[in-house]
Amino acid sequence: MRVFIICSVLSFGSPAIAETWQCQHRDPSRDPLTFVVGDQAVNWTHARLGEMDPLELVVNTQAMVTMASRRVNILYSRFFHLDKLSGRMGDVTFRPEFLRKLESSPDQIQPDQVTTVWRCVRQEEGSSPSASR
């Protein structure tokens, strides 16, 4: 019985395998994003700009992952909410002008002013984008 409990505790404490998600916006002029979800942080790459500052992992369940800017930036703060079951991801960016507008006239705010929707596909271990044609 003790061996079973020890093995169970050790299996919960072992690091999880990183998940890789490739995301494409429906607008072809928007560059694809790639996210590698780790234990506490998310490394991400913009197709044109390259590697970006790592994101904070806020929530990671079997159904959803939420990532956010690690520090509040004076220019913006950004959140990504990825529904793992459907592959839809909402990218919400809060810029100072939006926050000022929210304070002065919240009824004039439209969701598409702050949120963009992406289509994401989970990449399996050892597969490459060219292998999934």
KEVEXLO-397349 format. One line per 3 residues: for each residue x, y, z of C-alpha. Coordinates in pm, whole numbers. Example, Ala and Ser with C-alpha at 12.3 -4.5 7.8 and 13.67 -1.06 7.14 Angstrom:
BEGIN
1230,-450,780 ~ 1367,-106,714;
//
This chain:
BEGIN
0,0,0 ~ 281,243,88 ~ 454,170,-242;
132,249,-429 ~ 93,583,-247 ~ 456,679,-308;
430,590,-678 ~ 107,789,-706 ~ 261,1098,-547;
569,1075,-768 ~ 362,1044,-1084 ~ 166,1361,-996;
489,1549,-928 ~ 657,1458,-1256 ~ 677,1732,-1519;
408,1731,-1783 ~ 490,1698,-2150 ~ 485,2035,-2324;
200,2097,-2568 ~ 264,2281,-2893 ~ -19,2473,-3060;
-1,2640,-3400 ~ -255,2916,-3449 ~ -370,3087,-3767;
-595,3391,-3797 ~ -871,3387,-4060 ~ -719,3702,-4208;
-426,3574,-4421 ~ -233,3898,-4363 ~ -202,3808,-3992;
109,3604,-3919 ~ 72,3262,-3751 ~ 156,3212,-3383;
308,2904,-3219 ~ 270,2836,-2846 ~ 466,2582,-2640;
281,2533,-2311 ~ 516,2430,-2030 ~ 465,2379,-1657;
464,2746,-1554 ~ 529,2949,-1867 ~ 436,2954,-2232;
701,3019,-2494 ~ 559,3163,-2811 ~ 678,3258,-3153;
538,3505,-3403 ~ 604,3387,-3760 ~ 753,3722,-3867;
887,3867,-3539 ~ 1034,3544,-3399 ~ 1043,3451,-3031;
842,3675,-2801 ~ 867,3731,-2423 ~ 733,3420,-2246;
374,3434,-2124 ~ 254,3345,-1775 ~ 53,3023,-1762;
-268,3117,-1579 ~ -486,2807,-1632 ~ -405,2474,-1797;
-669,2202,-1791 ~ -765,1929,-2035 ~ -1016,2165,-2192;
-857,2510,-2174 ~ -535,2703,-2144 ~ -513,3072,-2050;
-190,3268,-2095 ~ -109,3630,-2013 ~ 164,3891,-2032;
403,3835,-1741 ~ 423,4199,-1644 ~ 187,4486,-1704;
332,4676,-1995 ~ 270,5047,-2024 ~ 163,4995,-2387;
-63,4694,-2346 ~ -142,4374,-2159 ~ -243,4063,-2349;
-439,3746,-2272 ~ -491,3431,-2477 ~ -773,3187,-2400;
-742,2863,-2596 ~ -1028,2613,-2600 ~ -838,2287,-2649;
-1151,2097,-2752 ~ -1256,2325,-3039 ~ -918,2478,-3126;
-1058,2833,-3100 ~ -843,3092,-2927 ~ -938,3444,-2826;
-656,3699,-2814 ~ -756,3990,-2589 ~ -531,4297,-2584;
-592,4584,-2343 ~ -429,4905,-2465 ~ -436,5237,-2269;
-669,5403,-2521 ~ -918,5116,-2480 ~ -904,5143,-2099;
-962,5521,-2118 ~ -1257,5463,-2352 ~ -1392,5195,-2119;
-1381,5448,-1834 ~ -1546,5732,-2022 ~ -1797,5556,-2250;
-1828,5182,-2192 ~ -2142,5156,-2406 ~ -1937,5239,-2717;
-1697,4945,-2676 ~ -1728,4671,-2935 ~ -1583,4323,-2857;
-1392,4313,-3186 ~ -1198,4622,-3076 ~ -1009,4413,-2822;
-1057,4048,-2920 ~ -939,3852,-3220 ~ -1023,3487,-3282;
-768,3233,-3400 ~ -790,2869,-3517 ~ -535,2649,-3342;
-415,2296,-3402 ~ -221,2090,-3152 ~ 102,1952,-3293;
175,1594,-3197 ~ 518,1494,-3064 ~ 761,1435,-3344;
535,1568,-3620 ~ 619,1864,-3836 ~ 382,2099,-4021;
488,1949,-4356 ~ 410,1597,-4234 ~ 42,1686,-4170;
-51,1781,-4530;
//
